[in-house]
Amino acid sequence: MTEIDENGFLSGRIQSWIDSQRASRRYIIERAQELNRDCHRFLDGRAVDLGDEKQVATSVLFARVVELFQSIILVSDRGMAATTRILSRAFLEACFHLFAIQKDSGYLNDYFNQFLVQKRKLVRRIRQSTSPQMESLRRGATDQVLEETERAIREKGARDISVEEIARRAGMHDTYLTAYAILSYAVHTGASDLDHHVRINDETKETEGFKYGPSQGETDRAISLSGMTLAEALELVSRTFGEDRKELCTAHQEAFQSFLDKK
């Protein structure tokens, strides 16, 4: 663990690694920062019609997507590969919702209705608990609360929607089947994802130890792929507000694609 000391990823020796990575990846980081600024220029001073549910949902979701993009840059900056994969998966799922709202006119109501579906799940789970610490919550999860929630679900025709369906409606099903599926192993701490922390002898294929510390393995791919997706998101949401950023966003996408092509 020569790249870090007792401070781990927080401070100390890791700063030298960060400085080295920023220097070697100057152009991809600068492009990511430029895209981030363009997204904030879009958000700053945005006049949102509070009576337009699509504009409200689009603005809030886009802000979430931008925040997740920034978090990917921050953790990959430190070489936190596992966390980068986790955040990349969260970023993609937020994009599924954002893109589905833009591309499927019926999804906005389904998206809002998920609140009721999630509320019913939570009430049912609380009622199943026998823990004394949950007693006050159980008292609140009454038959009346559950009945009112289920009535609202029936009236609105709400139903539970899978992430896969959302991805289909977003036009991102291929992403769901590939990148999202692979990144899910990191979120759920699957055994296959722990392979990243095991050191294997290339010749004997035997386990020699474990790895803990910064890794540059995820940096270029994570920033480039999320940057390409964010650029497309910026173009889509701009249309919702009657603005055209196609040329700007295409330039960002082509730049990130060139970084990937060099790998």
Secondary structure, DSSP 8 states (H G I E B T S, - for coil): -TT--TTTTSSTTHHHHHHHHHHHTHHHHHHHHHHHHHHHHHHTT----TT-HHHHHHHHHHHHHHHHHHHHHHHHHTT-HHHHHHHHHHHHHHHHHHHHHHH-TTHHHHHHHHHHHHHHHHHHHHHH---GGGHHHHHHS-HHHHHHHHHHHHHHT-----HHHHHHHTT-HHHIIIIIHHHHHHHTT-HHHHGGGEEE-TTT--EEEE--S---TTHHHHHHHHHHHHHHHHHHHHHHTT---HHHHHHHHHHHHHHHHT-
